[in-house]
């Protein structure tokens, strides 16, 4: 994917497929300098595999994160713009086993998690507050209620750097699932209702990566029950 021009763009991204699923993504600053290299075992599913590396615009390495089949496995290193180590974590199959943070002078500082998920703004950030809002906002379409059809709709979305819900999408039924046309239509209606429900969630406190706000992929289940 390329942005049409560098004007009004912070960066551009190139995707190179090695085969039908695996490949590499490279991002570049508007200046043309390399920003990041991201190896994927499956690009469309976002499964990282190998060393994910990023650089500051001055060419100094910013991060190095080792992945194995989508999970962190190995070192997670973060550097200051002058090359001083800011963080060194060690992961084994997605679980952190060691971790240390350092100040600009190289001295240890209190440890904070590298990635802090977004926090829902209601109910003190408790997950149950999010579930309650989903349950409260979901409306069972009358046409579907007549079928007495229950459903669990999985919805994915992005919490952006401002904490707003973006890119809401209800997932389709499992591949190979077959149903009568009237049931298919009912399921699509529930998908649209589930998307509307998620779009009307309150704001989040954005996720943070090494202390900086970042976009964060999220998924929830919206349940529809006739009883």
PyMOL commands that set and color helices and strands:
alter all, ss='L'
color gray80, all
select helices_A, chain A and resi 123-125+127-137+142-145+181-199
alter helices_A, ss='H'
color red, helices_A
select strands_A, chain A and resi 11-17+23-29+34-42+47-48+50-55+61-68+71-79+85-92+95-102+108-109+115-116+119-120+151-159+165-170+204-205+207-209+212-214+216-224
alter strands_A, ss='S'
color yellow, strands_A
deselect
rebuild
show_as cartoon
